[in-house]
């Protein structure tokens, strides 16, 4: 069986065995990358699956990850190859990990770079001494054991290698953005959507990408693609740069003016996307971005049990969870309405879909997480009590997830479910 197209040149020029991924030396990558060009769909899908497992293992990136990026980008840009949208989705994952970690605010790349520089400058002995002091300051034996476990799990060299590989992968994908932006005009709608989603994570490239995304708003007929582009504009329309650069690239007030008309679009997913984008711009200080219509569109999606909206790649397609996160950006202007909506949304969720909604609801009700907890249930406000009851009312299968325990515990509330129900004065089940 012949290949659809020759794999990108230069694969054999890389010393893959000197690079590592999740399972050791990366000498299997050339074959996997070539398999992505196969005319056999199962072979392509198997290769893609293996790449998610070795250069993106459970969200981790490795030295080999950045080395694979230029080849993946060239494949994605080749119209003769299949599955290009899947390659663009992989590139986004390699750059930022799981995108919900960066939503609703977008990638804070300046902070990310500063954190990596801080890790590089740290003295491992000093870090260990800080951990030792933290363990000694524990309140009791249980707390001390937990702190000692975290101290003993910390490996400075491994941590530094991990954060360096993550930022290296991000920068490798950032370097390919200029060559990939023309795909916003591709004939394949899935490619256009995946390119818009990918471009949203690089505020340092907004000068190049934002004008192209704004142009796409005038040209795009496919609602899911248009919605993806709108959200991307919202994530890039301010970013890490000053207001004068916003004017150069179409951000700030200009972006708000371009986005606002889409709040009255005929397609619900387009209205949702415009509201999502404007909520984010409003949180960055863009004047006139947020009004009652933004609130209404986000509430409508957050409270719907089945939205029926087409797939939009942000937040892994979970528009309810993304809406809940976006409603936290409206807390200053619409605190009661936002909390009520997210509480209603939480009560209708089950399983992993509850995680993002629970985090948003707790943030709206209690502010930033803290271990001390909110105090006695009777001292809470009625909206806070209503939220706690909604959390305690989630089904037992949902409460089997450790993720939910961790979220609830972060705000100092009791776990497991029976303990939270007792705290809220609800009967056991």
SVG drawing of the C-alpha trace seen along z (x, -y; Angstrom):
<svg xmlns="http://www.w3.org/2000/svg" viewBox="-33 -53 54 55">
<polyline fill="none" stroke="black" stroke-width="0.4" points="0.0,0.0 1.5,-3.3 1.4,-6.5 -1.0,-9.3 1.9,-11.7 5.5,-11.5 6.1,-12.2 7.9,-15.5 11.5,-15.4 14.1,-15.6 12.7,-12.9 15.9,-10.9 18.1,-13.9 16.8,-14.1 18.6,-11.9 15.3,-10.7 17.1,-8.1 18.8,-11.0 15.3,-12.5 12.9,-11.0 9.1,-10.8 6.9,-9.1 8.3,-5.6 12.0,-6.4 13.9,-7.0 11.8,-8.5 13.2,-6.4 9.6,-5.2 8.5,-8.7 9.7,-8.6 7.6,-5.6 4.5,-7.0 4.8,-10.3 5.1,-8.5 2.0,-6.4 0.1,-9.6 0.5,-9.9 -0.9,-6.4 -3.9,-5.9 -5.1,-3.3 -7.4,-5.2 -6.9,-2.6 -3.2,-2.9 -3.4,-6.7 -5.7,-6.6 -3.4,-4.1 -0.4,-6.4 -2.3,-9.4 -3.4,-7.5 0.1,-6.4 1.4,-10.0 -1.2,-11.2 0.2,-8.5 4.0,-9.1 4.6,-12.8 1.4,-13.9 1.1,-11.4 -1.8,-12.4 -1.0,-16.0 2.7,-15.8 5.2,-16.9 8.8,-15.8 12.0,-16.7 10.8,-14.8 7.5,-16.7 9.0,-19.9 11.0,-18.0 7.9,-16.5 6.0,-19.8 7.5,-21.0 6.7,-17.8 3.1,-17.7 2.7,-21.4 3.9,-20.7 1.5,-17.7 -1.4,-19.8 -0.6,-22.4 -0.5,-19.9 -3.9,-19.7 -3.0,-16.3 -3.1,-14.7 -6.2,-13.5 -7.1,-14.1 -5.5,-17.6 -7.9,-18.9 -6.8,-16.1 -3.2,-17.1 -4.1,-20.7 -5.9,-19.5 -2.8,-17.5 -0.7,-20.6 -2.9,-22.6 -2.7,-19.9 1.1,-19.7 1.2,-23.5 -1.0,-24.0 -2.1,-20.7 -5.8,-20.5 -7.3,-23.8 -9.8,-24.0 -6.8,-24.8 -6.4,-28.1 -10.1,-29.0 -11.9,-31.4 -8.9,-33.8 -6.6,-32.5 -2.9,-31.7 -1.1,-33.9 2.2,-33.3 4.2,-36.0 3.4,-34.4 4.2,-31.0 7.6,-32.2 8.3,-33.9 7.5,-30.6 9.9,-28.6 12.6,-31.2 12.0,-31.0 12.3,-27.2 15.6,-27.5 16.9,-29.9 15.9,-27.9 18.5,-26.2 17.3,-22.6 18.7,-22.7 16.8,-25.8 13.5,-24.3 14.1,-21.3 14.6,-23.5 11.4,-25.3 9.5,-22.0 11.1,-20.9 9.9,-24.0 6.4,-23.6 6.2,-20.1 7.4,-21.2 4.7,-23.9 1.9,-21.3 -1.1,-21.7 -1.3,-18.0 0.0,-14.5 -2.5,-14.0 -1.5,-17.3 2.2,-16.6 1.9,-13.2 0.2,-14.8 2.9,-17.5 5.7,-15.1 4.3,-13.0 4.2,-16.0 7.7,-17.0 9.0,-13.5 7.3,-13.4 9.0,-16.6 12.0,-16.1 13.5,-19.4 15.4,-18.1 12.3,-16.3 10.1,-19.3 12.5,-21.6 12.7,-19.1 8.9,-18.9 8.3,-22.7 11.1,-23.2 9.6,-20.6 6.2,-22.1 7.3,-25.6 9.6,-24.2 6.6,-22.5 4.5,-25.7 7.3,-27.7 7.7,-25.1 4.0,-25.4 4.2,-29.2 6.9,-29.2 4.6,-27.4 1.6,-29.7 2.5,-32.1 2.7,-29.1 -0.6,-27.7 -2.8,-30.8 -3.6,-30.5 -5.6,-27.4 -8.2,-29.8 -9.2,-30.0 -9.1,-26.2 -11.9,-24.5 -12.4,-22.1 -14.5,-23.5 -13.0,-21.2 -9.5,-22.6 -10.7,-26.2 -12.2,-25.5 -9.1,-23.7 -6.9,-26.5 -9.0,-29.1 -8.9,-27.1 -5.1,-26.6 -4.5,-30.3 -6.4,-31.4 -3.5,-30.3 -0.7,-32.5 -1.2,-36.1 2.4,-36.9 1.3,-36.1 -1.9,-38.2 -0.6,-40.8 -0.6,-38.3 -3.5,-36.1 -6.1,-38.5 -6.6,-40.4 -7.1,-37.1 -9.6,-35.9 -11.5,-39.2 -11.5,-38.8 -12.9,-35.3 -15.9,-36.7 -16.9,-38.5 -16.5,-35.5 -17.5,-32.4 -20.9,-30.7 -20.4,-27.6 -21.8,-28.3 -19.4,-26.1 -16.4,-27.6 -17.7,-31.1 -18.3,-30.4 -14.8,-29.0 -13.3,-32.2 -15.4,-34.4 -14.1,-32.8 -10.6,-33.0 -11.0,-36.7 -12.1,-37.1 -9.1,-35.3 -6.7,-37.3 -8.4,-40.7 -6.5,-41.9 -3.8,-39.6 -0.3,-40.4 0.3,-43.6 -0.4,-47.2 -3.4,-49.2 -1.4,-50.7 -0.7,-47.3 -4.3,-46.4 -5.1,-49.2 -2.5,-47.9 -4.0,-44.4 -7.7,-45.1 -8.0,-44.3 -9.6,-46.2 -12.6,-48.4 -12.3,-47.5 -12.7,-43.8 -15.7,-44.6 -17.4,-46.5 -16.8,-43.7 -18.1,-41.0 -21.3,-42.7 -23.4,-42.4 -23.1,-38.6 -25.1,-38.6 -28.2,-38.8 -27.2,-36.2 -29.8,-33.6 -27.6,-30.7 -27.6,-30.0 -24.0,-28.8 -22.9,-32.0 -24.6,-34.1 -23.1,-31.9 -19.6,-32.4 -20.0,-36.1 -21.1,-36.3 -18.2,-34.1 -15.7,-36.3 -17.3,-39.5 -17.3,-38.2 -13.6,-37.6 -12.9,-41.0 -15.0,-42.6 -12.9,-40.9 -9.8,-42.5 -11.3,-45.9 -12.7,-46.5 -15.3,-49.1 -18.9,-48.2 -18.1,-44.5 -20.5,-43.1 -24.3,-43.7 -27.5,-41.8 -27.5,-40.1 -24.0,-38.6 -25.3,-37.3 -28.5,-35.9 -26.7,-34.0 -24.2,-32.4 -27.0,-31.5 -29.1,-29.9 -26.3,-27.5 -25.2,-26.9 -28.8,-25.9 -29.7,-23.7 -29.4,-20.0 -28.9,-19.3 -27.8,-22.3 -28.1,-20.7 -25.4,-23.1 -22.8,-22.0 -19.3,-21.0 -17.0,-23.9 -13.5,-22.6 -12.9,-24.8 -13.2,-23.2 -13.2,-19.8 -16.6,-20.7 -18.2,-21.1 -20.1,-24.4 -22.0,-24.2 -18.7,-23.9 -17.2,-26.8 -20.3,-28.9 -20.1,-28.3 -16.4,-29.3 -17.3,-32.4 -20.0,-33.4 -17.3,-33.8 -16.0,-36.7 -19.4,-38.5 -19.3,-38.2 -18.6,-41.8 -21.5,-43.0 -24.0,-40.2 -23.1,-38.3 -26.5,-37.0 -27.6,-36.1 -24.3,-34.3 -24.3,-32.3 -27.9,-31.3 -27.4,-30.2 -24.3,-28.1 -25.9,-26.5 -28.9,-25.5 -26.4,-24.1 -24.5,-22.2 -27.7,-20.5 -28.3,-19.2 -24.8,-17.7 -23.4,-14.3 -19.9,-12.7 -16.9,-14.6 -19.2,-17.3 -19.8,-18.5 -16.1,-19.3 -15.9,-22.6 -19.3,-23.7 -18.6,-22.9 -15.4,-24.9 -17.2,-27.9 -20.0,-27.8 -17.7,-27.6 -15.6,-30.5 -18.8,-32.6 -20.1,-31.7 -16.9,-31.9 -14.2,-33.6 -10.8,-32.0 -10.3,-28.6 -8.9,-28.3 -8.4,-25.5 -10.1,-27.2 -13.6,-26.8 -16.6,-29.1 -17.6,-28.3 -20.9,-26.9 -23.6,-26.2 -26.0,-28.4 -23.7,-31.3 -23.8,-31.1 -26.0,-33.3 -29.0,-31.6 -27.3,-31.5 -24.3,-29.9 -26.4,-27.3 -28.3,-26.6 -25.0,-25.8 -23.8,-23.5 -27.1,-21.7 -26.7,-21.3 -23.2,-19.9 -24.5,-17.5 -27.3,-16.5 -25.1,-15.3 -25.6,-11.5 -23.4,-8.9 -21.7,-8.0 -20.6,-11.6 -19.2,-11.6 -17.1,-8.5 -14.7,-10.8 -11.7,-12.0 -11.6,-15.1 -14.9,-16.3 -13.6,-15.6 -10.5,-17.6 -12.5,-20.5 -14.8,-20.6 -12.0,-20.2 -10.1,-23.1 -12.8,-25.4 -12.5,-23.9 -15.9,-22.1 -16.3,-18.6 -16.0,-15.4 -17.2,-12.8 -20.8,-13.2 -22.2,-12.0 -20.1,-14.5 -21.2,-17.4 -24.8,-16.3 -24.5,-16.3 -22.9,-19.7 -25.9,-21.0 -28.4,-19.4 -29.5,-16.9 -30.5,-13.3 -28.0,-10.5 -28.7,-8.2"/>
</svg>
